[in-house]
Amino acid sequence: MRENLPAERATMNSDPVAYQVGAEALLHGEFGVYPSKGFRYALSLTPTELHIQRLVPKPEDDQRTVVPLTDMVGCHTLRSTTSCDPAAYFSVYSYPLKKKKVGMSSSRTRQRTVHTFCVDGATEYTQNQALAEKWAMAIKCLVLGIPITSETDPVRFPAGLPASMQPLDVVRHPSLVVVHKALTKEIEPSLLPRPRRLLLLVNPCGGRGHALQYCQTHILPMITEADISYNLIQTERQNHARELVQGINLAEWDGIVIISGDGLLFEVINGLMERPDWEQAIKMPVGILPCGSGNALAGALNFNGGFEQAMGSELLLNCTLLLCRSIITPMDLVSVTICSGTRCFSFLSVAWGFIADVDIESEKYRHMGSARFTMGTMVRLASLRTYRGRLSYLPVLESHLHRSISRSITLAPNGSLSSFPRSPLHRTISDMGLCEERNILLKRGSSILDTNELPSFETSPSPSPLNALQSSSFPFDSVPDDLAPQNHMLHGAGEPSPVRHVHGPPDDLLVPLSQPVPKNWVTVEGDFILMLALYQSHLGADLFTAPSAYFNDGLIHLFFVKAGITRAALVRLFLAMEKGTHLQLDCPHLHQFHVRAFRLEPLTRKGTVTVDGERVEYGPIQAQIHGSLSNLITGDRGARSSPL
């Protein structure tokens, strides 16, 4: 609902631009509600909103509601269980932001709202059902971004009609005759795509282990209301998802959605790149619903979806709402090569130094919940380390930067962010480890303005790896330039990872690690506190690290902090990073560059390097970006977006 209005009601007068007379209305109608309350309601559907006006004899008793299309997930038609009832019904499902009903809190949360309307204008059920279906299909089209238009005869206004009169008022005014023509293109089932099919992969151990509970209370009800078919598979071990996507028939699915943290998406992307048909496989749209510790990509989705910064269940609801819109956007991937020659593909980041240490070492504090990363940061600050290394990168000329680099970031006064043929598939949950979860969907009653609140859950901090290796304290020694550590890539508790053959486009900007970097690269050698190569706007759900980054901007946003920074200044940087204002601090130790490729050569004997929050073999590492290599389900109707 609109921000400056009461939680249960938004008046049409509140936004004169949106509701002015002459604004395009696609459908008008007068209906009852269920359960019946003795009132009739006038409905008007525009390209952006559903206007609901209760019809009353006295203007002062007028009650109106506006439901934005951006808050809707779907619309279903229903029939009474009473066979003699000729009426048809349609229910609109939305998740508006409403004020929390807890204490004096001024924060808002998304709450499920169902509006059920009774179509009873005809004596025959088939006629009423046809009208209900027309409304339902129109709403579904608009939610999915499928354009529909209407043509309306000019409205004759009587003398003395107040300028503030709204479209629905006009229709009800006794001195007016308003005739609406048929839609230029009849609303019919052929306008809608077939129901989407999604493969949902859930990690029950991600974060604090609430993923299955989140599925029951948040995710599955919403995507069912959005007419999304799905199969839910529970991962049972490390690399289960990676192995699964290598063998499945991708033609059965429209997308793969991760219900976990960033680590499980790392598995899926690299599993797709290991397939013989990787060039087609990697184009399979992927999505993420945040139920892990590291929810950086979800934070970026939330921001680009136009929502305020959110954590925990609020972030999950926002991302599920975006998923229901079924819009995909190209996403860049970064090819990462470590010193053993192993190659993987990354969607988020490469980190070395302070951030990588906190990411890994805080695993031992997982039992502390939201305090985990705070404790890890405090411990690392108490014994702040410096890391000797050589960082080389291929810079991007400012004249070649994409439009998104210069896009403005608006802050509110309080400093917060403003705003092919396929076999049949039913809505089922996989037999793989989830037999006991087959009946997790709860039946819900429907009524006009009936609200069922979703429960709140603890906020999970970020970033964090799903499977991390605990690190102990150690001294740092310099090593000769030609000495490279020969460790194994690590996963889980540090056991050697099996050798995997990852396909992919050639890294035409890179030379072998044994050779010097090209002459057009820039090299910085010295003592560092941290190095971070990021290609999303967020490092965590609450860390707005690269405000100008976009999913397919073709850039690596390279950050490093040189040694010499005080602990207090470092704390200020991370605090400002929550709002994306850290670059405005003009900290002389913080450096940021837009690059196409980079190489990191650690010159200390021991250390930690992470890729997408996962610890990898320590030693020289290099990477190159590959623009728009994959597809991400974003819900963001940008210039390069397309329907799922």
Secondary structure by P-SEA (a helix, b strand, c coil): ccccccccccccccccccccccccccccccccccccccbbbbbbbcccbbbbbbbbcccccbbbbbbbcccccbbbbbbbccccccccbbbbbbbcccccccccccbbbbbbbbbbbbbcccccaaaaaaaaaaaaaaaaaaaacccccccccbbbbcccccccccaaaaaacccbbbbbccccccccccccccbbbbbbbbcccccccaaaaaaacccaaaaaaacccbbbbbbcccaaaaaaaaccccccccbbbbcccaaaaaaaaaaaaaccccccccccbbbbcccccccaaaaaaaaaaccccccaaaaaaaaaaaaaabbbbbbbbbbbbccccccccccccccccaaaaaacccccccccccaaaaaaaaaaaabbbbbbbbbbbbccccccccccccbbbbbcccccccccccccccccccccccccccccbbbbbbcccbbbbbbbccccccccccbbbbbcbbbbbbbcccccccccccccccccccbbbbbcccccccccccccccccbbbbbccccbbbbbccccccccccccccccccccccbbbbbcccccaaaaaaaaaaaaaccccccccccbbbbbcccbbbbbcccccccccccccccccccccccccccccccccccccccccc
